């Protein structure tokens, strides 16, 4: 009887693990088949950008190349790359002439820093404000964060990607790396784009946002 009971118990355990494994697999497949509202909204934004790049007169894609343009390349949406960061403002911010892909040297205010964690490691990025852009309506709270990371020069553009963020009253900023984007000089030499300063290099693979453009 003890042997028979042992067989029943063993069979029940195997059945439980089989059902549990299929339930987990089904759950994972369901998440892929049913993207979150955030992922759907991000997909919509990316599709709109693709359409704008293909059809708009202001597209950075050269006119001769638009007929073969089939869209930009992105990492998958991942909400773990939406990160809350502590903003520290500089009391007497310096103004610098930021290097670009050409000999143009636009003026930027070195506004402050943001500190945040990625997998328990603390990182810091310098935050900038474009002097000319600060004077335009609608850009009063606009902040500019260029960055490079381990994907730069491989999966993403070697010169770095950009994050657009806006000043808040809370002392914190939301860094959504899913919305990191390439400068327009990636698509055409007609543009002059700021290069990421050395201090804004992240020693981590930022597998979110826009990938390098494949002509």
C-alpha positions in Angstrom: 0.0 0.0 0.0 2.8 2.3 0.8 4.3 1.8 -2.6 0.9 2.4 -4.3 0.4 5.6 -2.3 3.8 6.8 -3.3 3.0 6.3 -6.9 -0.3 8.3 -6.5 1.6 11.1 -4.7 4.4 11.2 -7.4 1.8 11.2 -10.2 -0.1 14.1 -8.5 3.1 16.1 -8.2 4.0 15.6 -11.9 0.5 16.6 -12.9 0.7 19.7 -10.8 3.9 20.8 -12.3 2.6 20.1 -15.8 -0.5 22.2 -15.3 1.5 25.0 -13.6 4.1 25.1 -16.4 1.4 25.3 -19.0 -0.4 28.0 -17.0 2.8 30.1 -16.8 3.5 29.6 -20.5 -0.1 30.6 -21.4 0.2 33.7 -19.2 3.4 34.7 -21.0 1.9 34.2 -24.4 -1.2 36.2 -23.3 1.0 39.1 -22.4 2.6 39.1 -25.8 -0.8 38.8 -27.5 -2.4 41.5 -25.3 0.1 44.3 -25.0 -0.4 46.9 -22.2 -2.0 50.2 -22.8 1.4 51.8 -22.5 2.8 49.5 -25.2 -0.1 50.2 -27.5 0.3 54.0 -27.1 4.1 53.7 -27.7 3.3 51.7 -30.8 0.9 54.3 -32.1 3.5 57.1 -31.5 6.2 55.1 -33.4 3.8 54.5 -36.3 3.0 58.2 -36.5 6.7 59.0 -36.5 7.3 56.5 -39.3 4.5 58.0 -41.4 5.8 61.5 -40.8 9.3 60.5 -41.8 8.0 58.9 -45.0 5.5 61.6 -46.1 6.2 65.0 -44.5 8.0 67.8 -46.3 10.0 68.3 -43.1 11.2 64.7 -42.9 14.9 64.3 -42.1 14.9 61.4 -44.6 16.2 62.7 -47.9 13.5 62.9 -50.6 15.3 60.4 -52.8 15.4 57.8 -50.0 11.8 58.1 -48.8 10.3 55.7 -51.3 12.4 52.8 -49.8 11.9 54.0 -46.2 10.1 51.2 -44.3 10.2 52.6 -40.8 12.6 53.0 -37.9 14.0 50.3 -35.7 13.3 50.1 -32.0 13.8 48.0 -28.9 10.6 46.4 -27.6 8.6 48.5 -25.2 9.7 47.8 -21.6 8.2 49.7 -18.7 11.2 48.8 -16.5 13.0 51.5 -18.5 10.6 54.2 -17.2 12.7 55.5 -14.3 12.1 58.2 -11.7 15.2 60.4 -11.2 16.2 62.9 -8.7 17.0 66.3 -10.2 19.7 68.6 -8.7 20.0 72.1 -10.1 23.2 73.9 -10.3 23.2 77.2 -8.4 25.3 79.1 -10.9 25.0 77.1 -14.1 27.7 77.4 -16.7 27.1 78.1 -20.4 29.0 75.9 -22.8 29.4 75.8 -26.6 28.4 72.2 -27.3 30.2 70.2 -29.9 28.2 69.0 -32.9 28.6 66.8 -36.0 29.6 70.0 -37.8 31.5 73.1 -36.9 28.4 74.6 -35.4 28.7 75.3 -31.6 25.2 76.0 -30.1 25.1 77.4 -26.6 23.7 75.3 -23.8 23.1 75.9 -20.1 24.5 73.2 -17.9 21.4 73.1 -15.9 21.9 70.3 -13.4 22.1 66.5 -12.9 19.7 63.6 -12.5 20.5 60.6 -10.4 18.7 57.3 -10.8 19.2 53.5 -10.4 19.2 50.8 -13.0 19.3 47.3 -11.3 20.4 48.8 -8.0 23.4 50.7 -9.6 23.4 54.5 -9.3 23.9 56.5 -12.4 24.1 60.2 -13.1 23.5 62.3 -16.2 24.0 66.0 -16.8 20.9 67.9 -17.9 21.1 70.8 -20.4 19.0 73.6 -21.7 19.4 75.1 -25.2 19.8 78.9 -24.8 18.0 79.8 -28.0 15.2 77.3 -27.4 14.5 78.6 -23.9 13.2 81.8 -25.5 10.5 80.1 -27.5 7.0 79.7 -26.2 6.2 76.2 -25.1 9.8 75.4 -24.2 10.0 77.2 -20.9 10.3 73.9 -19.0 12.1 71.8 -21.7 15.2 69.9 -20.7 17.7 68.1 -22.9 19.5 64.9 -21.9 21.9 63.4 -24.5 23.4 60.1 -23.5 25.6 57.2 -24.7 25.7 53.6 -23.4 27.0 50.2 -24.2 24.7 49.8 -27.2 26.1 53.0 -28.8 28.0 52.2 -32.0 26.4 48.7 -32.1 22.7 48.5 -31.7 22.2 52.2 -31.4 23.8 55.3 -32.9 27.4 55.8 -31.9 27.1 59.5 -31.3 24.4 58.9 -28.7 20.6 59.3 -28.3 18.5 62.0 -26.8 15.8 62.2 -24.1 13.3 65.1 -23.9 12.1 65.8 -20.4 10.2 68.7 -18.8 10.9 70.5 -15.5 8.4 69.7 -12.7 7.8 71.1 -9.2 8.5 67.9 -7.5 12.3 67.8 -7.8 12.1 64.6 -9.8 12.0 63.8 -13.5 10.6 60.7 -15.3 13.2 59.3 -17.7 11.4 57.1 -20.2 14.2 55.5 -22.2 11.6 53.8 -24.4 11.3 57.2 -26.0 15.1 57.8 -26.5 15.6 58.9 -30.1 18.3 59.5 -32.6 19.4 62.9 -33.7 18.4 63.8 -37.2 22.0 63.8 -38.5 21.7 60.0 -38.4 19.3 60.2 -41.4 20.9 63.0 -43.4 24.2 65.0 -43.5 22.0 68.1 -44.0 21.7 68.3 -40.2 24.0 69.4 -37.4 23.4 67.6 -34.2 24.9 68.0 -30.6 27.3 65.2 -29.6 26.9 63.6 -26.3 29.4 65.0 -23.7 31.7 62.4 -22.2 30.2 62.7 -18.7 26.9 61.4 -20.1 28.1 57.9 -20.8 26.2 55.2 -19.0 28.1 52.0 -18.2 25.1 49.8 -19.0 23.2 48.4 -22.0 20.2 50.7 -22.4 18.0 48.2 -24.4 15.2 50.7 -24.9 14.2 53.3 -27.4 15.3 53.8 -31.0 18.0 51.6 -32.6 20.5 52.6 -35.2 19.1 53.4 -38.6 19.8 50.9 -41.4 19.9 52.5 -44.8 
